[in-house]
């Protein structure tokens, strides 16, 4: 009996050592990623694309905003717990980045006018755009600091960034705020604007100095309307440090700004198609009361502090 007990203890120690070793290898505070169980995988959904997106678009009654949104045949939609990774409650920011990367890749692949416009095109095309790949690759602070040098065109890392715990691997949350999205896009040669709406929240992971500028609701409205008038718009990533989502369309009618949301915060994967919807804001930026979508938490663009990432496609030749 004692021999059996000792064997069990030894096996347990080996498991603990293995887990510790893996954690040291990737060097992050957050617990390792959890894969869905076999039973859960049976009902697991991959990201949405193609005919499924087109079907969702067809059910949206406001056709004007569809005409001013990301094309349904280009959009990729990632949400909690898709692709067999259990990220409910913390991975919405990574899902937004996946949706942006996947959509940009589809546009560059499908539209000949972008041929030879992106120097890192082959890297983007061949990249495994999965949650775990993104998290393990771009959660590392050393890599992010190198990408910061390229993105901000500087030779030195400022103290406000080197002394800040902003990298996903060095926080217990593992979040990827819009700054992380900008640095990931930079690695593929894609430029972006990183903005603040209204003001800065002191408990944001990204330091205030990394943002290009602070804008008002009126300025945001103009940016959104112009962005989605482009022939090939891409998702815009918004984050108020609690709520994270993408805007995939915008139009103004009778002083009402209508924005189309791509919401990764889906509790039940079977409800994923409900994560694309339209919400309205009045001319002051107040969320109109007739918006009753339970997936969207209350957000007023006239006063909330929001971090905004606006990707910019390379100029077509």
C-alpha positions as MATLAB code, in Angstrom:
seq = 'XXXXXXXXXXXXXXXXXXXXXXXXXXXXXXXXXXXXXXXXXXXXXXXXXXXXXXXXXXXXXXXXXXXXXXXXXXXXXXXXXXXXXXXXXXXXXXXXXXXXXXXXXXXXXXXXXXXXXXXXXXXXXXXXXXXXXXXXXXXXXXXXXXXXXXXXXXXXXXXXXXXXXXXXXXXXXXXXXXXXXXXXXXXXXXXXXXXXXXXXXXXXXXXXXXXXXXXXXXXXXXXXXXXXXXXXXXXXXXXXXXXXXXXXXXXXXXXXXXXXXXXXXXXXXXXXXXXXXXXXXXXXXXXXXXXXXXXXXXXXXXXXXXXXXXXXXXXXX';
ca = [
       0.000    0.000    0.000;
       2.815    2.393    0.914;
       4.427    1.746   -2.463;
       1.184    2.663   -4.240;
       0.861    5.854   -2.181;
       4.454    6.851   -2.929;
       3.865    6.210   -6.648;
       0.754    8.407   -6.597;
       2.635   11.187   -4.805;
       5.448   10.958   -7.349;
       2.985   11.175  -10.259;
       1.329   14.215   -8.663;
       4.704   15.902   -8.181;
       5.581   15.261  -11.820;
       2.310   16.869  -12.931;
       2.937   19.915  -10.712;
       6.493   20.252  -12.008;
       5.268   19.960  -15.594;
       2.689   22.717  -15.070;
       5.275   24.939  -13.338;
       7.739   24.381  -16.161;
       5.222   25.305  -18.814;
       4.282   28.453  -16.913;
       7.964   29.454  -16.666;
       8.430   28.800  -20.359;
       5.800   31.304  -21.419;
       6.414   33.536  -18.383;
       2.974   34.919  -17.643;
       0.907   35.518  -14.534;
      -2.435   34.518  -15.966;
      -3.361   30.850  -15.648;
      -2.610   28.833  -18.810;
      -5.317   28.738  -21.462;
      -8.019   26.148  -20.954;
      -9.307   24.042  -23.805;
     -12.940   23.005  -23.896;
     -13.641   19.461  -22.735;
     -14.545   16.785  -25.267;
     -18.191   17.102  -24.266;
     -18.074   20.874  -24.672;
     -16.277   20.575  -28.007;
     -19.259   18.713  -29.423;
     -21.223   21.968  -29.270;
     -18.259   24.281  -29.887;
     -18.550   26.736  -32.774;
     -15.782   28.122  -34.920;
     -15.717   31.763  -35.933;
     -18.463   33.021  -38.256;
     -17.714   33.825  -41.883;
     -19.223   33.785  -45.367;
     -22.832   32.701  -45.788;
     -23.519   32.825  -42.051;
     -22.516   36.505  -41.881;
     -24.522   37.270  -45.010;
     -27.565   35.632  -43.425;
     -27.217   37.775  -40.283;
     -26.871   40.934  -42.391;
     -30.030   40.048  -44.297;
     -32.023   40.003  -41.043;
     -31.015   43.538  -40.035;
     -33.931   45.794  -40.939;
     -31.889   48.990  -41.368;
     -30.517   48.523  -44.894;
     -28.853   51.954  -44.968;
     -26.324   50.954  -42.349;
     -25.616   47.703  -44.191;
     -24.568   49.840  -47.148;
     -22.116   51.653  -44.844;
     -20.525   48.713  -43.075;
     -17.827   46.077  -43.452;
     -18.742   43.861  -46.394;
     -20.434   40.662  -45.266;
     -18.197   38.503  -47.467;
     -15.045   40.002  -45.921;
     -15.992   40.047  -42.237;
     -14.801   37.424  -39.750;
     -16.538   37.263  -36.367;
     -14.854   35.764  -33.290;
     -16.528   35.504  -29.895;
     -16.142   33.887  -26.461;
     -15.270   30.171  -26.438;
     -15.098   29.748  -30.190;
     -12.251   27.565  -31.593;
     -12.227   25.296  -28.501;
     -10.573   27.900  -26.233;
     -12.477   28.773  -23.051;
     -12.020   32.537  -22.692;
     -15.426   33.603  -21.389;
     -15.158   36.708  -19.205;
     -11.685   37.852  -20.234;
     -10.883   37.191  -23.903;
     -13.184   39.674  -25.676;
     -10.305   42.009  -26.534;
      -8.363   39.218  -28.245;
     -11.512   38.282  -30.161;
     -11.779   41.851  -31.471;
      -8.186   41.680  -32.700;
      -8.880   38.343  -34.395;
     -11.894   39.835  -36.181;
      -9.791   42.779  -37.398;
      -6.904   40.615  -38.611;
      -9.169   38.108  -40.348;
     -11.179   40.823  -42.093;
      -8.090   42.718  -43.270;
      -6.595   39.509  -44.602;
      -9.765   38.737  -46.579;
      -9.813   42.213  -48.121;
      -6.163   42.074  -49.151;
      -6.605   38.579  -50.576;
      -9.792   39.327  -52.509;
      -9.082   42.799  -53.906;
      -6.437   43.028  -56.624;
      -5.896   46.743  -56.073;
      -4.031   45.904  -52.856;
      -1.598   43.556  -54.562;
       2.017   44.316  -53.575;
       0.953   47.138  -51.204;
       1.882   45.357  -47.955;
       5.503   44.337  -47.387;
       4.535   41.793  -44.720;
       1.681   40.378  -46.791;
       2.986   36.786  -46.750;
       3.318   36.900  -42.948;
      -0.290   37.999  -42.579;
      -1.589   35.418  -45.055;
       0.270   32.565  -43.385;
      -0.439   33.633  -39.802;
      -2.473   31.194  -37.692;
      -5.156   33.625  -36.544;
      -6.252   31.610  -33.521;
      -6.783   32.809  -29.959;
      -4.012   30.691  -28.453;
      -1.513   31.696  -31.163;
      -2.229   35.387  -30.601;
      -2.108   35.120  -26.820;
       1.133   33.155  -26.581;
       2.869   35.174  -29.301;
       1.796   38.722  -28.570;
       1.363   38.623  -24.805;
       5.126   38.808  -24.357;
       6.400   42.181  -23.177;
       9.822   41.941  -24.841;
       8.236   41.455  -28.265;
       5.669   44.194  -27.641;
       8.412   46.657  -26.707;
      10.246   45.884  -29.954;
       7.035   46.471  -31.886;
       6.559   49.729  -29.980;
       9.901   50.992  -31.306;
       8.767   50.289  -34.873;
       5.257   51.652  -34.428;
       6.268   54.863  -32.670;
       9.427   55.338  -34.741;
      11.781   55.768  -31.823;
      15.058   54.195  -30.710;
      14.388   54.105  -26.986;
      11.658   52.691  -24.787;
      10.233   55.417  -22.490;
      10.034   54.751  -18.776;
       6.276   55.240  -18.748;
       6.051   52.051  -20.831;
       8.978   49.968  -19.570;
       7.843   50.486  -15.944;
       4.182   49.794  -16.716;
       2.617   46.331  -16.492;
       0.701   46.550  -19.766;
       1.611   43.282  -21.509;
      -0.997   40.492  -21.296;
       1.518   37.984  -19.907;
       2.430   40.215  -16.975;
      -1.120   40.836  -15.773;
      -3.441   38.379  -14.085;
      -6.227   39.405  -16.482;
      -4.444   38.644  -19.757;
      -6.377   41.398  -21.557;
      -5.258   42.913  -24.857;
      -6.250   46.573  -24.896;
      -6.200   48.568  -28.177;
      -2.482   49.349  -27.678;
      -1.772   45.619  -28.005;
      -3.923   45.557  -31.143;
      -1.906   48.425  -32.617;
       1.393   46.647  -31.940;
       0.123   43.387  -33.446;
      -1.023   45.219  -36.581;
       2.386   46.890  -36.722;
       4.046   43.468  -36.858;
       2.175   42.859  -40.121;
       3.007   46.296  -41.494;
      -0.469   47.740  -40.936;
      -0.714   51.272  -39.559;
      -3.463   52.432  -37.181;
      -4.709   55.371  -35.147;
      -4.902   54.957  -31.371;
      -7.252   57.491  -29.798;
      -8.965   58.370  -26.538;
     -12.586   59.415  -26.407;
     -13.309   62.144  -23.814;
     -10.550   61.331  -21.321;
      -8.215   58.698  -19.875;
      -9.055   56.129  -17.203;
      -6.229   55.848  -14.687;
      -6.711   52.104  -14.275;
      -6.215   51.397  -17.998;
      -3.261   49.097  -18.623;
      -1.852   51.243  -21.436;
      -0.206   54.500  -20.269;
      -1.849   57.715  -21.436;
       1.270   58.766  -23.375;
       0.849   56.057  -26.058;
      -2.365   57.577  -27.444;
      -2.195   59.835  -30.479;
      -4.794   62.296  -29.186;
      -8.048   62.729  -27.270;
     -11.228   63.397  -29.228;
     -14.834   64.378  -28.510;
     -18.018   62.531  -29.472;
     -18.539   64.892  -32.401;
     -15.053   64.099  -33.695;
     -15.661   60.370  -33.216;
     -18.895   60.600  -35.167;
     -17.122   62.227  -38.114;
     -14.363   59.603  -37.990;
     -16.866   56.738  -37.982;
     -19.007   58.145  -40.794;
     -15.960   58.798  -42.989;
     -14.382   55.435  -42.197;
     -17.425   53.442  -43.275;
     -17.832   55.423  -46.475;
     -14.550   53.921  -47.664;
     -14.807   51.202  -50.343;
     -13.200   48.647  -48.003;
     -13.815   49.564  -44.346;
     -12.467   47.335  -41.580;
     -13.703   46.867  -37.984;
     -12.856   49.566  -35.426;
     -12.007   48.385  -31.914;
     -13.511   50.233  -28.878;
     -12.640   49.503  -25.241;
     -13.732   51.339  -22.075;
     -11.580   48.974  -19.918;
     -14.713   46.931  -19.113;
     -16.697   46.711  -22.334;
     -14.871   45.706  -25.521;
     -16.431   45.458  -28.973;
     -15.953   46.321  -32.648;
     -17.881   48.838  -34.702;
     -18.489   47.473  -38.205;
     -20.822   50.113  -39.637;
     -22.067   53.667  -39.093;
     -24.614   56.052  -40.590;
     -26.376   59.247  -39.448;
     -30.082   59.845  -39.956;
     -32.072   62.740  -38.457;
     -29.369   63.587  -35.893;
     -29.186   59.958  -34.778;
     -25.874   58.149  -35.121;
     -26.497   54.477  -35.813;
     -23.596   52.134  -35.295;
     -23.454   48.441  -36.078;
     -21.809   46.363  -33.359;
     -19.742   43.191  -33.552;
     -19.971   41.952  -29.974;
     -17.635   39.164  -28.780;
     -19.253   39.102  -25.305;
     -21.494   36.120  -25.980;
     -22.216   33.964  -22.935;
     -23.668   31.042  -24.870;
     -22.024   30.084  -28.174;
     -25.433   29.047  -29.499;
     -26.444   32.729  -29.271;
     -23.445   33.983  -31.265;
     -25.588   35.256  -34.137;
     -27.206   37.703  -31.706;
     -23.850   39.429  -31.299;
     -24.309   41.601  -34.385;
     -26.803   44.442  -33.954;
     -27.417   48.173  -34.381;
     -27.532   50.731  -31.556;
     -28.362   54.451  -31.690;
     -26.897   57.604  -30.159;
     -28.490   61.047  -30.174;
     -26.671   64.198  -31.285;
     -25.119   64.576  -27.824;
     -23.736   61.037  -27.819;
     -26.288   59.630  -25.380;
     -27.342   56.012  -25.899;
     -30.982   56.221  -27.061;
     -33.311   54.534  -24.581;
     -35.085   52.361  -27.126;
     -31.919   50.272  -27.497;
     -32.842   47.148  -25.586;
     -30.178   44.655  -26.623;
     -29.121   42.824  -23.471;
     -25.732   41.945  -24.959;
     -24.733   45.607  -25.024;
     -23.969   47.254  -21.694;
     -25.003   50.868  -21.246;
     -22.465   53.172  -22.880;
     -22.815   56.906  -23.441;
     -20.284   58.284  -25.897;
     -20.720   61.825  -24.568;
     -18.999   61.086  -21.249;
     -17.505   57.580  -21.112;
     -13.759   57.199  -21.482;
     -13.051   54.886  -24.419;
      -9.862   53.657  -26.088;
     -10.208   53.427  -29.874;
      -8.123   51.556  -32.452;
      -8.734   52.450  -36.103;
      -6.780   50.183  -38.515;
      -5.709   51.714  -41.829;
      -5.375   49.584  -44.924;
      -2.280   50.193  -47.079;
      -2.888   52.648  -49.896;
      -3.980   50.842  -53.034;
      -1.841   51.413  -56.128;
];
